């Protein structure tokens, strides 16, 4: 039998288990019909028969037997005298099937066909991969660390497909070693140089959403809905949840008994603080809840400008702002409002004040940070407290406190 062995190309097909047989047959047929068109000018009267199991194929040529001298189309017809040389029993009007010796195409053409076939299989594999992960965007997957680089980590899934976890999608405290299994969410699938690149993320809000879905059955069952998640990866996250069943406390269900449900997620996110709050359409109440753990006294809203002025007791200011301003930043993202924090002056007129940071050339940074930690971020907020109160609330010594108060008082006396 005249055939060409394509076992290597078919082995590639078998490796790509997700490529279905009809697609495989069509690809092989297309490649060899291209070969036929180049040699004969048409592929209409040829059948490409593929044996995927054995890894070979044959090409059959179909022609109608006509009277001698009546051949109008040499590709579709054959003269009776030529037909009986192949098989003496043939008669005019019958179909003649003749096997084409593929080696007649020439070594160079056959090699080109095999290369084209390998390229088409590669493209099919890429398409399968793009579809597989395109359908899984937003899902959590587990993969093994294969290579750790400065700007990204290369991971392999269970089928050996390469996945990328960029540095920008890693939690700042993340540290992974080769061979370690890590969880991340599929963020997007890109094509670079015609190759699929699957990007994973551990910083995306959807990663936290999926972790909650795994840990909290009520979310998985749809009894609790996550309305919005905002994150500063590794630092703090705020999750607004709502329940459509009055018997279910959505915050309690998410946190679990003694924090049992949330603890596992906090560990996965490298001790990221997670504030779970009840969602509400009342924007005033939502702003109040979003500034957790701070407790606000009053607030003024400008709904047109989406601006909120929030007033708090002095000791609550630093809690509202949070470390590096993270808490207020997340509250603004959650509510969609710009939030300004003010000390509650209980109706007294606002006095001239100076930001504490303005004194950084006279007062050491660690002292300023300690004062800010207890809610004192302006000069007057420090002077409003007695030296005894400052000593009790901070880790500063009396001598340091007195020196700070002296510097601040001098500034106001100048004015």
N, C-alpha and C positions, 0 to 999 in steps of 0.2 A: 504493500500500500504506500503510495506516495504521500508522505506527510512530513510535517516539521515538528520537531520536539520543542515544546514551549514549557517544559516542566518548571523552569525557574520562575517564569512569569505567573504560572498558575499557583505556584507555591506562595507567591506574594498575595494572590487572591485569597488563598486559604487562611493566611495570617490575618487578613482583614475580614474577620468573621461577620461583620455587620454589612458587608457588601453582598447583596442578594444575587442568586444565580442568574435570573433574567438580565440584571444589569451587567453582570460579568459577560454573559453570552453576547449581549448587544455591543459591548466595547470591543471584544475580539472580532466580531463580525465587521464592525465599522473600520477597524484598522486594516483588515485584509481586503475589504471592498475598496478601500482607498488604493491599495496596491494593484487591484484588478483594474481600476479606472485608469491608473497610470500606464498600465501595459496594453489594455485593450480599448481604452477610450470609454467604456461603459461597464457597469457591474450588473445590468438587468438580468442577464441570463446565467448568473452564477449563484450557487448556494454554498455558503460557508458552514460546514458542519464541525462543531466543537465537541470534543470529549474531555470534559473538565477533570474527570477521574484519572484518566491515563495521561493527561497533559499533552494531547496532540490534536490536530485538526486536519480536515481534508476539504478540498474545494471541488465541487461538481459543476460541470458545464452542461447546460441544457440547450439543445438545438433541434429544430424540426427538420425531418428528412424531406427534401423536395426533388423533383425531377432534375436530371443533369441539365445544366444550362439555365435553370430557373432560379438560381440563388440571387436574391435581391439584397439580403442583409447577411453578410458572412458571420456576424456575431450571433444571430438568431436562427440561421438556416445552414444546412449542410447538403451537398449534392449526394444523390443516391449512390453513385459509384464510390464516393469517399466513405460513406457510412458502412457499406458492406465489407470494406477492408477491415473495419473495426469488429463488426459482427455480421456474418453472412445472412442471418435470418431476418434482418431488418427490411421493412417495406416503406414505401413513400407514404408520408402523412404521420408516421410514428415519431415519438420523441426519442432523441438519442441523449443518453446521459454518459458523459465522459469525465473521468477523474483527471484533474490538472496536476501535473507534477510540480509541486511548489518550488522545487529546486530550479525549475526553468526561469523563475523570476530573477535569478542571479543572487549571488552571495551578498552583494552590497544592499540590494533591495530587501532581502530577508532580514539582515542585521538592522536595517532602518526600521522595519516593521516591529521587530522585537523591542527596540528602544522606544518606539512610539507607544507600544503596548505597556511597557514598564512605566512610562511617563503618565499614561492615562490612569493606570492603577494607582499611582502615587496621588494624582489629583482626586480620585475617588475616595481614597483614604482620608485626604484632607477634608473633603466635603462631609464625610461621615463624622469626623472629629468636630468640625464646626457645628454641625447639626446637633450632635450629642450634647456638647457643652452650651450651645446656644439655647437649647431647651432647658438647661439646668441653671441658667443665670438666676442668682438669688438663693440658690440652694447651698447647704453646707456639704462639703466633701472632706474626706480624710485622705492625705497623701503623704508619701515618704520623702524626706529631705535627701536629695541626691548630691547637690552641690551648693555650697554657701559662698556667695560673692559679696563684694562691698555694697553694690547697689540693688541686688536682688538675690532671691533663693530659687534654685531650680528643684522642682519636685516631680515625682513620678506617681501616676495613679496605678490602680491595680492591673491595668492593661499595658503599662509601660509608657503611656503618653506623657509628654513633657508639659508641666504647668509652671507658671511663673508667679512668685510672690514678691513684688517690688518692695524696696525699703519703705517707700511712701505709704504702702498698704500694711505695714507691720506696726504693731503697737511698740512705742519707744522702748519698753522694757523687754520686748521679745528677744530671746536668744536661743537659737536652734543649732543642733549638731547633725552631721550626716547620719542617716539611718533612723532619725527620729520621725515619728508620725505626728503630723500637725493637722488641726482643723482650720478651715477657712471657708469663706463663701465665694462662689463663682461670681466675679464682678462683671467681666466682659470678655468677648472673643474678638480679637483683632486679626487682620491679615497683613503680615509684613513680608515683603518680597514673595508674595503668593504662598506664604506658609502661615497656618493658623497659630496664633499666640493666645493661650488661655491665661487670663489675668485673674489671680485670686486676691482676696482682701480679708484682713482681720480688723480693719479700722472702720469699715462701712457700717452704717446703722442697721443694714439688713443682716449682718452677722449676729448682732445682739438680738435682733428680732427673731431669728431662727433658733438661737440658743434658748430664748424664752419659750418658743413654741415646743422645743424638745422637753424642757423642764416643767412647763405648766400645761397639764392636759386640757384645762379649760380654754386656753388660747388655741391649742390644736383643734379642739372640738368646736371652736367658734363662739363659745359662750362669753369669752372676753376678747375684746378687739384692741389691738395696739393702734392708737390714733396717730402717734408721732414719736419718733426717737431722735434725740440729738446727742452727739458725743464729742468729747475731747479725749481721744483714745488714750487709755492708760491713766487718765486723771479722773474724769467724772462723766456720767451719762444721765440723761433725764428721759424717763419713759412715761408717756401719758397713756393711760389705759381706761377703757370703758366697758361696762358689763350691760348686756341687754336683759339680764335676769336679776331682778331686785334682790333675790336671795343670796347672790354672790357678791362678796366684797372683792373687787378686782385687785386692789392694792395688796390686801391680805393674801389672796390666792397666789399672786406673783412672788411675793416675798417668802411665803411658806411659814410653817411653824418654826419659831425661833430663827427665821432666816434660812431655813433648810434648802429652799428652792433657789434662792438668789446666790447663796454662798458658792455653789459650784460654778456659776457664771462669773462671779467676781474673780475667782481663782483663774479661770480660763482667760479672763481679760486683764490678768496681771494686777489684781487688786484695784481695779477701776471702781470708784464709788458710783453706785447706781441708785438714783432717786426715782422711786416709782410713785407717780401721782395720779389722782383721779382727773380724768378729762372733763371739762365743762365748757359750754358755749358762752358762759358768763365770763367775759374777758378779764374783768376786775378780779374775780375769784381765781381764774387761771394764772394771772400774773402773781397773785399771792402765793399760790401753790408752787409755781415754777421757781420761786426764789428760795425754796426749801434748801437748807435747814433754817434760814433766817425767818424771823417773825416780823411782819411789817405792821406799822401803826395805822397809817392812812396812805391814800394815794390819789393823785389827780390824773385823769385820763383825757387825752385829746384823740378821739377816735378818727378824726379826719386825717391828722398827721401821723396816727399810729404811734403816739408818744405817751409815755407814762412817767410821772414824777412820783417816786416812792419815798415815804418818810419812815425812818426806823429809829429805835433807841440806839444810842451810841455804841453799845456793846454788840448790836446786831449788824452794824454796817459791814464789818469785815467778813462776816458770815455770808451776807448777801452778795458781796463782790467776789469772795472766794479767792483761793490761791491763784496768783497770776491773772486775776479777773475772770477765771473760768466759769464760776457759778452764774454771774450776771450775763456773760456772753451766751451761755446755753439757754438761760431764761429768755433772752431776746430772740434766739433762734426758735425756741419752742412756741413762743406767743406771737412772733411776728411784729412785736412792738419794740421801739427803742426805749430803754429803761434808764432813767437817771435816779441815782440814790442820794437822798438827803438825810441829814440828822434831824430827828424830830425836835423842833424848837418850841413846841407847845404854844404856838401863837405869837412868840416873841419875834420882833423884827430881825431880819438877817443882818449880822454885823460883818464888817470887813474881815476877811479871813485869808490865810495863806496856806497853800498846799505844803504839806510836810516835806515833800521831795525837794522843795526850794532851798532847804537847809542842808542839803547833802554835802556841801563844802565845809560846813562847820560841825555837823553831827555825823558820826560814823553810820554807815549803811545798816549794820546789824541792829543798831539802836532804833533807827527809823523803822526797820522791818518789825521789830518787837512791838513798837507802838501801834503800827498798822494792824498787827495781829489782833489787838484788842479793840479795834474799831476807831483808833485815833489816826486819821490821815490828814488832818489839817492842824495848824498851830492852835486855834481856839479850842479844838476838841481835846487837846492835851491840857491846856490851861484851865478848862472847865472842870477837870478832875483834880482833886487835892493830891499832894505828894504821897500821902498815905494810901489813897486809892490806887494810884499808879504803881506803888511798890507792891500792893497786894495783888493786882491784876497781872503785872508783868514780871519778868525775871530780872528786872533792872535793880541795881543797888540805889540806895537813897542819894548817895553822892552824885551818881550819874543823872538821876531824875532832877535834882536841884540844878545841875549844870544845864540840862536841856531846857528847863523852865526859864532860867536866866537868859539864855540865848533867844528864846521865843519872845519873852517880855521886852527885851531890848529892841526887837524888830518893831513891835507895836508902839513903843515909846518914841521911836524915830518918826513914825507916821504922825 
